[in-house]
Amino acid sequence: MAAITSITDEARIALETMAGRTAELFSAPTVRLGVSGLSRSGKTVFITALVHNLIHGGRLPLFEAQKSGRIARAMLEHQPDDAVPRFQYEDHVSALVDQRIWPDSTRAISELRLTVEYESASFLGRMFSSGRLSIDIVDYPGEWLLDLPLLGKSYAEFSKEAFELSELPVRADLATAWRSVVADVDGDAPADEMVARKLAEAYAAYLKAGKQDGRALSTLPPGRFLMPGDLEGSPALTFAPLPPNEGRTKSGSLRAMMERRYDSYLSHVVRPFFREHVTRLDRQIVLIDAMQALNAGPASVADLERALTEILACFRPGRGSILTDWFSRRIDRILIAATKADHIHHTAHDQLQAIVRRLADRAITRAGFSGAEVEVLAMAAVRATREGTVKQGRETLPVIIGTPIAGETIAGEKFDGVTETAVFPGDLPKDPAALFDATAANGGQDEVVRFVRFRPPRLERTATGATLSLPHIRLDRALQFLIGDRLA
């Protein structure tokens, strides 16, 4: 990633890191945890469940500090960055617990500080540790993360890759309308605002179509075309790829306008996000919706691997020293977690985890990634189902039981969002290699297994009427990997 930052960027990063480290001398040690993932991978739900279980003493048997009783309490505190929106934890808990609806997806960056008071497991730790750890949770859309590789690409390179991707069978029909608009445009013609707008709108429509369930594509930069926020309609978002040209770009041409706006997008949107947020992280979890990709077929699985490769290439991995930690932060642990493990029976969890491991290993190899410990996990931050069995003839089938979201359809039956049902979700392939077959990945959409979406569960209550914490699958393992060593 050094190639995408200037000397000025590195100097600013060093100064900001030094300021942060100095502040920590007079307060609790801090670990900055980045939470990212592509849309509908469950970032908001993960953060809400993590905080809810720590504050309410949830069932976390594999989270050593909690299991051993060394955590005295966990509490929310004011976040350190006043210019960053607060993660609205209370609203999200209300949505999950009171309304039993999934909270709104991440649309922009947000932050939350959770401070844990604990007793160290060692005598020396108890002697010299403050007994407090602040966890600054930084939530940001994975689509923004996929913009970071653009910092190392010219407009011409970006355009070339965009056209190459649009020719893949899984994308070709989606890109037809955009490519038709491009075919009627002369890049050397004088710059025209309405033509630029038409191109940008057509390209954005193509990217948004790739997000739909039927395709579930992941590699769809620029990310702000999907989540424009307050930049909607700005010149920095009014550009699109153009076919490669021969020779120099003509001054005052449409192509010159596109190049300038692409460069502005990098300068005013992507680079500040990298410098101000990504370079300040210590730990990272990347959530992926492998279920959605499996539903859509091998081509979507291949695209998810491509996205994961680019995501890993964006991070600054490594373990610092006492000296270097004063000038730069490095991510030394990354967890890649497949969410919605509650949508399949536990007997298939090993297969799901094997699929994620295969995805991660191939992405690590292709990205040339090293320097950080990478772990994979199949999990559900909030468990929406329970398990059971049903008799079908002489067979006993493992099923999951829950309340499908209104509008979900199973075997032609559309659910109302109130009725509970038992679902046999199907089988994941025993050999993950079948999902990475090059021929299949470049072509059809053969269905592996079909998943449906469920409402959040009703929370259990104790005999005294107290509401228990949000149920989960392996959230405790995620916590142990991400922060367990900092509470030792």
N, C-alpha and C positions, 0 to 999 in steps of 0.2 A: 504494500500500500504506500510505501514511501514515494513512489513515482507520481502519485496523484496529489501530493502536497508540496507546496512551495516552501522555500526557506522561511518566508514570513509566516506561513501557516505553522510550521514547526516551532518557531519562536513563540508564537501566541499560545500554542498548546503547552509548551514548557512553562511559560509564565503562569498560565491558569492552573496547571497541575501543582506548581510550587505554592500558589496561594491556597489551594485546597488542602494540601498536606500540612501547611502551617496552621490552618484553622483546626485541623484534627488534633493538633498538639494540645489544644485547650478544650477539647470536647471528647465525646466517645469516638473510638475508631469507626470508620465507615467502609462499607463495601457497596459498590454501585453495581446493581444487578440489572442488566438489560433484558427486556422481555420482548421478543419479536416473533413474527411468523406471518405467513400470508393470510389473506382475508378468510374469515370464518374458521381459523385454526384454534380459536379459543383463548386469545391473549387476555381479554378482559375477565373471562371466567377464571383463568388460572390465577391471576393476581388477586381477585376477590376471594377465591378459595384459600389461597396461601395465607392471606392476612386474617381471614375469618378463623381458620384453624389454629393459627398461632395465638390470636387474641383470646379465643374461647377454649384453649386447651384441647384441641381436637384429637381424634384418634390417629396417632402418628407413630406406630410401633417401631418403624425403621429409622426414625429421626432420633438419633442417639441422645441428644441434649434433652429432648422432651421425654423420651422413654425413661431416662435415668432420674428425672425429676429435678434437673439442674436449672431449668428455666423458671424464674420467679414470676415474671410477667412479660407480656409484649403489649406495646401501646403505640398508637399513632401520634406523631409529632409534626410540627410545622416543617415543611420541606425547605431545603436551603436555597432553591432557585425560585425567586419571586416572579421571574418573567415566564416561567413554565406553568401551564395549566395543571391544577391538581387532579389526580386520578379520583374520580367521584365514587369512592368505595361505598359510602353509605347508600347511594342511589342504586348501585349494582347489587348490593345485598338485598335491598328491598325488592328489586325485580326478581331475584332468584328465590327468595324465601317467601315473601308475601304474595307476589303476583304469579309466581311459578312460570316466568317467562325468561328467556335468555336476554341478557343486557345487550344494548347496542354495541356494534363492533367498533374497534379502534379507528378513529378518523383522523387523529392528529397525535402529536406527542403529549404525554402527560407524565406526572411524577408523584410519588408518594413516599414518605419516610416512615418506616416502622422501626422502633427501637426495642431491642430485647435486653432485659436484665437477666443475667445468668450467673451461675457459679462455675468456675473453670474446673475441669476434670483433674487437673494436676496441682500439686502443692505450689510449684513455682508460678503457675498461672494464677492461682488465688493470691499469691503474694504481689505479683506485678501487674496483673490485669485490672482494668477498671471495672470489669464485670458488666459492661454495657457494650452493645454493638448496634450501630445504626445501619439499617439496610435501606438504601435509596433505590427504590424500584422505578425504573425508567421504561415506560410503555411507548412503543412507537410502531407504526405500520411496517410490515415486512416489505411492502411495495416501495417504500422510501429507501430501504436498505438495498434493494435491487438497482437503485439509481447510482449507487456509489461506483460500480465499475465504469460508468460513463465518464467519470473524471479522468480516466486514462485513455479515452477514445475521442478522436476528432469527430466532427459532424459527418464527414465522409465515411468513417468507419462505422459509426452508429447507423447511418443509412444503409450501408452495405449489409450489415447484420440483420437489420429489420426486414429487408427484402428477401434475404435468404431464409429467415424463419417463416416468412409469410408463404413460402413455396412448399413448406412441409404439408403432407396430406391432411393432417389434423387441423391445419390453419387455413388452407387454401381457399375454401368456400367462404370462410369468415372475412378474408381479406379482399374478396372480389370487389365489393363496392368501393373500398379505399383505393385499390389499384386502378379501378376504372376512373376515379377522379384524377389520380396522378397522371394517367395516360393522356388526359386532355390538357395537361399543364406543360408549359415550356419554362424550365428552370432559368433560362437565360433571358426571359422576357422581363420587362421592368417590374419592380416590386409592386404588389397590389394587395392591400389589406384584406379585401373581401376574398381573394383567392387563397391567401394564407389562412384565413379563418375556415374556409371550406375544407382545405386540406387537413387542418388540425382537428376539425370536428369529425371528419371521416376516419382519420387515424384513431382518434379516441373511441369512436363507436366500435371499431375493429377490436381494440384492446378490451373493451368492456364485454364484448361478445365472447371473448376467450375465457372470461371469468365464470361464465354460466356453468351450471352443474353438468350439462352435457359434455363440456370440454374440460373444465377444471384446469385450465392452463395456469402456470405459475410465472413464467418468464415473460413479463409484460411491461417493460419500461417504456417511457418514463412513468414513474409511480404516481406523480401528481396529476397525470391525465386521468387516472382512476379516482384519485382523491384530491381534487384541486383546492378545496378549502377556500380561504380568502384570496387565493391567486386566480380563481376562476375568471376567465375573460382577459387576463393580463397578457401583454406581449410575450412575457417569459414562458407562457403556456400555449402560445399561438404559433406553433411550428410543427413540422412533420418531416419525415424522411423524403428525400428525392432520389431518383436513380443516379448512380455515379455518372460524372461527366468527365470529358477529356479536357485537359488543360486547366488554366487558371479560372477562378470564379470571376465573373464579370461584375464590376462595381455597379451598385444600384439595381442589381437583378433580384429576382425572387429567391434564387439560391443564396445570394449574399445575405438577404434578410433572414432566411432560415438558419444559416450558419451563425449569424449574429445572435439570434434569439436562443438558439441551442447553447451557445457559449454563455449567454446571460442566465439561462436556467441553471447551468452548472455553477456559475459564480455566485448567484444570489439565492439559490435554493439548496442545491446539493452540497456544495462545499461547506457552508455554515453548519448544516446539519451534521456532517461528518466531524468537523472540528469541535463543535460545541457539545456534542452528545456522544457519538460513537467512540471517540478517542478518550473519553472519561470513564469508560466501563472497566470493571474488574472481572465480572462474571457475566455469562450470557446463556439464556435459554432460547432456542429456536423451536417454535411449535409448528408442526406440519399436520395438515389434514390429509393423511395418507388414505383414509377411507374414501374421500371425495375423488382422489386421483384413481384409486382402484375401481370405483364405480364407473369412471369415464373411460378406462381402458389403458392399454400399454403405452400409447402415445402420450397420455397425460402423466403417467408414471415417469417416462423419460424426460418430460418437460420439468417435472418436479425435481428430478436429479440435476438438471441443468441449472435450475434456480438455486438449489442448495449449493452447488459448486460455486456460483457467483457470490452467494451470501458469505461462504467461508472465506473467499478471497478478499472480502471487505474488512475483516477483523484484523486487529493488531494483536496477534497471539504472542505468548512468551511469559517467562517468569523473570521478574525484575530483581534487582539487588537493592541493598540499603541506599546506595548512591543513585542508581538510575530511577528508582521509584519516586524520587523528588522531582524528576523532570518529565516523566511520562508514565501513564498507566498502561498496563498490558493485560489482556484477557488470558487468564491461565486455566480457566475451566469453561467448557462449552457443553451444554446438554442439548441434544437433538431429540425432541419428544414427539411421538405420534399421539395425537389426542383422540378422544372419543373411543377409548378402548372398551367402554361400557356398551358400545353398540355391537359387540361380538361377545361370544361366550368365552370364559376364561381359558378354555381348552385351546383357543385359537390365538391367545396372547403371545405365545412363543413365536408363532409364525409371523404375527404382525411385527414383533420386535426384530425378527430375522430380516424382514423386508426393509425395515428402517436401517438396520446395521448395514445391509448391502448398499442402500442408498448413500449412507454416510461414508462408507469406505470408498466407494467409487468417487464420490464428490471430493473427499480428502485427497485422493490420488490425483485427480484431474486439476484441483486447485493448487497442488503443490503445497498443501497446508501442513504446518508443523509448529511445535513450540507450545501447544496447549493440550491439556488432557481433554479428550472428547469422549463423551458417553452417550448411549442411546437408551430410549425408554419408551414403552407403550404405557400410556396412562390416561386417566380421566380426572381432571381437576375437580369436577363435580359429577358424581355417579348418578345417572338418570334412570338406571334400570337395576333390576335384581335378576337372579338366575333361577331356572327351574328345568324340569324335563316334561315331555309330553309323549304319550304312546301313539304310534302310528303303525297300525298292524302289529307285527312282531318286534318292530324297532322302537327303541327309546331315544328320542332326539333331545339334545340340549337346546334350550331356548332362553331368550332374555324376555323379561316382562317389564312393561312400562306403558306410559301414556303417549302415543304418537302425537306430534304436533298437528293441529287442525290443518286439514288439506293433504296430509300424507296419505299415500295409497299403498295398500298391500293386497296383492292378488285381486285387484279390481275393487276392493273395498276402501272407500275414502273415510278417514277418521275425523271425528268432530273436536278433538283436543280435550275430551273429557273421559272417553272410554279407554280403559286399560286393556291391553292385549298381550298375548305371548307370541313372540316372533322367532322363527328359525332363520338366522341371518345368512346361512350358507357357510361354505368352507373356503378358507384362504388356501392358496397353493402351498403344498408341502415344500417345494423347492422355489425360493425367491427368484432364481435365475430365469424362470419362465416369464416373469414380468419384465425382464430386461432384454428379451429377444429382439435383436435389431430389426428384423423383418416386421414383427408385430408392432413394434414401437413406431415404425414409420408409416404404418398403415391403419388397420381397422381398429374398431372400438369393441373388441370382444369383451363381454361382461364376465368378470371373475366372480363377483358376489354383490348382492344388492343390499344396501343399508337404508334404514329410514331414520328420521330424526325424532327424538323424544323430548317431552317437556321436562323441566327440572323436577326433582322428586319432592314429595312432602317430607319435611324434616321430622325425624323421630323425636319423641319427648320422653323424658325420664318419668319415673313413678311420681315425682314431686311436681311434674308439669314443666320442667325446664327444657328448653329447646336445645337439642344437640347440635354440634357443628356440622358443616356441610360434608356429606359422605364423598369418598374419592376412591380412586384406584392408583396406588403408587405415588401419590403426592408426597408422602413421607420420604420415599427414595429420592425424589427430585430435590427436596429440601436438604437431605443429607449430603448429596453430591455438591449442591450449589453453595451451601453456607455451613455445613456441618463442621468442617475443619476450623472455621472462624469462631466456633463456640466450644472448642475443645478445652 
